[in-house]
């Protein structure tokens, strides 16, 4: 089975349309992936996600390792059966969460609850303070047991303000760990009877020479796909745009490109798509939804969202977004959502989450069609 099939590249940009083939179904790209950190997309179930036409969701290795534990998930033959989701799943390696632990960080970027060495990372649980150990090998073994269709190499995620000397050390350690992940993955690439695909991660902080060096190294290894990681990606879109431009010439045409953590604002996805990225994930759409932040097509104070809890929406009987055809917008008004949040009703969180995820998934459908018709640049500018 060919993992990635490139269908078309927009003639005026680097934007691409493709299909990723997995044992649990196909994924049309570009695609936004809802985040199900602890085997659930918060406030939704698997039927909601299917109605949203989500083609892939994410799980988090760090959180699933802490609870319920990869061994329990392994007993039921993987995460798909455990959470009743029969479509593709991606798990990250847990690296970002491990390296961001602790309220204080040293000048080397290490969190107060972590200790990094050449072999791996020792960290304390944010839940009960218990000590745990991740190595490149164990991160792959855990993900094999969890059973996601796409898994990630264990890397060291460095913050924006990392001194270059340490950024070099972290990047080179990520490269050594990448090789170890590949070796471990090839020992058992289909634990639950279907192929699992492994992505490498480009690091290098905000240094152009390091990003290019990392891109060249990772892209020359035998990974199934390539991801762009680091603290800037997704949270600093000016830096993200620049980093994506630095690494694009090194990205393999015949493999999927994954920009980790992009989706704080819907327009951010289009910036990444324009730079040849195929896959995105971000906790922001669901997290914002639970706080009453609703995505809208027309900008409001420079952003594509409104705060439905504001009093101005108390008597607004328009749909949350007049251009949206999701379940929420078809059946409920801004006034109703405002009431739900004011009354602290959980239904408000659920309806807002349905809307925000539909907004992101549908935006990528529109972008894909624009790419196939060689009008992506026009589509991006109009949005």
N, C-alpha and C positions, 0 to 999 in steps of 0.2 A: 504494500500500500504506500503510495506517494503521500508524504505528510502534508506538504504545502504545494498548492497549485496557483501560480500567478496567472490571473486572467487578463488583466489590462492595467497599463499605467497611463495616467492622464498625460496628454501631450504637452500641457503647459505647466506641469509641476511634477513633483516626485510622488504624488498621491497614487496609491495602488489599490486594486481590487483583486481579491483572491479567495481561495477556499482552503481551510485547514481540515484534513481528514483524520478522524480519530475513531477508536473502537466504539465510542458512544455517540457518534454522529458527526456531521459536518458543521463547520463554523464559517460563515461568510464574513469576509473582512472588507473594510475596517469594521471593528466590533468593539463596543464598550461592554466590559464584563462586570456585572454586579458582584459586590464583595459579600461573601457569606463567611465571615471570620471564624465563627465557632459552629460550623455546620448549619448555619441558618443566615439568610438575609433578613436582618432584623425587621420584625412585624409581619413578614410574609412567609408563606409556605411554598412547597414545590409547585402546587397548582397555580398559585398567583404568578410565579415565575414563568411557567409555561404559557399562561395567558398573555404575559408581557412579551412572549416570543424571545426570551433570553436563550441564547444558544450555548452559553458557557457561563459558569459562575466560579468564584474563587473560594478557597478555604485557606486558613492560616496555620502553618505547621507549628509555630510556637504555641499558639493558643490550644490547638487540638492535642498537642503533646501533653500540655498541662492538664487538660480535661476535655474529653473523657480518657485520653491516652490512646496512642496508636495501636496498642495491643488489643484493646476492646474493639476498635474499628476493624482491625484485621480479622477478628473472630467472625464478623458478619460479611467478610469478603470485600471490605472496602467502604469508602465514604458514600458512594452512590446508593448502595442498599441501606446504609445506616440512616441517611437523610431522605430516602425515597426520591432521588433525582437521577433519572436515567440518561441525562445528556452530559456533555463533557464538563470536567472540573479541572481547574488549575490550582496548585498549591505553591505558595512561595516557600522559601527555605527557612523562614523564621529569622533570617539575618537582620532585617531592618528592626524588628521588635527587640531582638537580643541587644543590638548595639545602641538602641535608644533608651534602654532601661536606666532608671535612676534619675533623681531630680538634679543632680550635679554632674557636670562633665569636665573631664580634665582637658588640658590643652591638646591632648592627643585624640580627643573625640570619644574617649571611652566613658560609658555611663557609670554611675556610682555603684550599680549592681552587677557589673560585668568585669571580667578579667580576660584579656585576649592574649593568647600565646600562639606559637607557630602551629601547634597541633589543633587548636580550636578555641572555644570560648566557654568559660565557666560563668554561670549567671544564677541569680536568685529569682525565684518566681515572684511576680507582682501580687500574687494571690495570698500566699502563705509564707513567703520567704525561704522556701525550700531550695536547695542547691541543685542545679542541673548542669549538664555538660553537652554541648553540641560540637561535633567535629564534621568536616566535610563528609566523612563516611557515614556517621550516624544520621546526619540530616537527610542523606539519600535513603538510608534504610528506613527512617521514619516515614518518608514520603512514599516509599514503596508499599509500606503497610497501609497507609492511608488510601493509596490507590488512585490518586488523581491521574487524569490522562496526560497532563502536562505538569512537569515538576521543574524546580529551579535549583541551580547550583548554589552552594553556600558561599556567600561573599561577605566582605567587610564594607559596610555602608559608611561613608565618611561625610561629616557635615560640611556646610558651605565654607565655614571659616577655618577649615583644617590647614595648618601650615604645610607648605609644599613638601617639606622633608618627610612629614608623616604621611601625606597623601601618596607619596611614592612607595613607602613601606606597605601601606594598606593595599595599594593597587597590586604590587608584586605578590603580596600574600594572597590576594584574591585570585591571581593567576595560578599560583601553585595549588591553591585549593580547588580551582576549576579542573585541573588535571586529575586530582584525586577523586573528585565527584564523578568524572567520566569513567574512571577505572571501576569505582564502586557500582555505578549504574549498570555497567555492562555485565555484571555478575548476575543480575536478576531484573531484566528490563520488562518482564511481563508476569509479575507475581500473581495477579488475579485473573490471568488468562487473556489479557489484552495488552497491547503495547503501551508503555509509558514513554513520553518524549521529554528529553532534558534540554533546558535552555541554559546558556551561559550568560553572565551579566557583565556589562562594561562598566568600569568605575573610572576613577581619575579626578573626582571632585570637579572644581571649576577651572581646571588648568587645561588649556587647549592641547599642549603637547602630550600630557598624560592621557587625556581622553582619546586622542588619536592612537597613541601607543597601545592603550588597553583595547580599543576597537580592533586594531590589527591582530593583536594576540588572540583575543577571544574568538574572533571570526575565522581564524585559521585552525581552530580546534574542531573536533568532530561533534559539535552540538547540533541538535535538531532545529533550534531557533536561537535568536539573540535578543537579549533585553538590555535596556539602558537604565541603570539605577543611579542612586545617589540622592542626597537630601534635596537638592535643587529641583530635581525632576518632578514636575507637577505643581510645586508650591511657589516656584519662582519662574513664571512662564517666559520672561525675557531671557533668563539663563537657560531654561529648557530649550527654547528655540535655537539659541546659539550652540548649545551642546549637540543637539540633533543635527545641525548643519555640519558641525565638526566631524561627527562619526559617520554620517550617511555614505560618503564615498567608500567606506570599508565594509558596509553591511552587505551580506550575500543576497543576491537577487532571488535565489531559489529557496530562501528560508524566511519564516515570519519574523517581523520586527516588533518588539514589545516595549512600550514606554511605560515604566512602572509608576503608578500614582498620579496619572493625569486625569483630571475631571473635576477640579474645583469649580470651574465655570464651564458651561457647555462649549463656549467658543474655544476653550483650550484644546479640545479634541481636534478641532479643525486645523489648528496650528501644527499639531503633531502629525495629522494625516498629510498635510502639505509637505512634511519632511520625510515622507515615506514610511510612517509607522502604521502597523496593521492592528495592533491590540492595545487596549488601555484598561486600567482599573483604577478605582478611587473610592474611598469610603465616604467622600464628601456628599454625593447626591442623597444617600440614605441618611447620613448624619444630619445634614441640613434639613431634610424633610422632617425629621423627628423634632426639630426646633422651629418648625413652621416656615421654613424658607422654601418657597415654591419657584421652580424654574419657569421662566416665561420667554417667549420669542423676542419680544421687544425689550430693549434695555431699560433698566430702571436704576437711575443714579450710577450709570456706568457698568452695571452688572445685569446678567440675564436672570434675575430673581427678584421676588418680592417677599416681604415678611407678612405672612397672612395674619399674624397676631396684631398688626397695627389696626387702630380704631377705624381708619378710613375704609376698611373692608367689612365692617359690621353690617352695613346695609347694601353691600355690593352683590347683586344677584347674577352677575356674569360668571361663566365658568372660570376656573383658575387660570387657564390660558385659552383664549378664544381660537387659537390655531391648533390646538391639541385634540386628538381623538381618543384619548385613553379612557378607561373606565371611570376614573374620577371626574374628568372634565365633561364627559357625556351625561353624568348623572347628578353632579353636585355643584354647588355654587361657592364663591369665595366667602359669602356670608356664613354658609354652613360650616365650612372649614374653620373660619374665624371662631365660630361658636364652639366647635369641638375642642380647639386648643384653649379657649378661654375657660371651658368647663373641665379641662384636663382629661379628656376622653381619649383612650388609646386609638380609637377609630380614626381620629384626626391624623395621627402618626402614620397609620397604615395607608390611608387614602393619599396622603402626601408622598409617601414612599413609592406607591404605585405610579403616581404621576411623574415624579422625578426620574425614575428608572425608565419609564416609557419614553420620556423626553429624550434621554440620552441614547437609548437603543434606536429610536426612530430617527434621530439626527444622523446616526451612522448609516442607517438604511438610505436616507436621502443623499448622504455624501457618497455612498457606494454607487448609487445610480448616476450621480453627477460625474463620477470618475469614469464609469463605463461609457458615458456620452461625451467625454472630453470637455466638460464644463465645470470642473471642480473649482477653479479659481473664481469664476463668476458666482457660484453657489456660496463659497466662503465669504466673499465680499458682500453679498446680499444679506447674509445672516448677520 
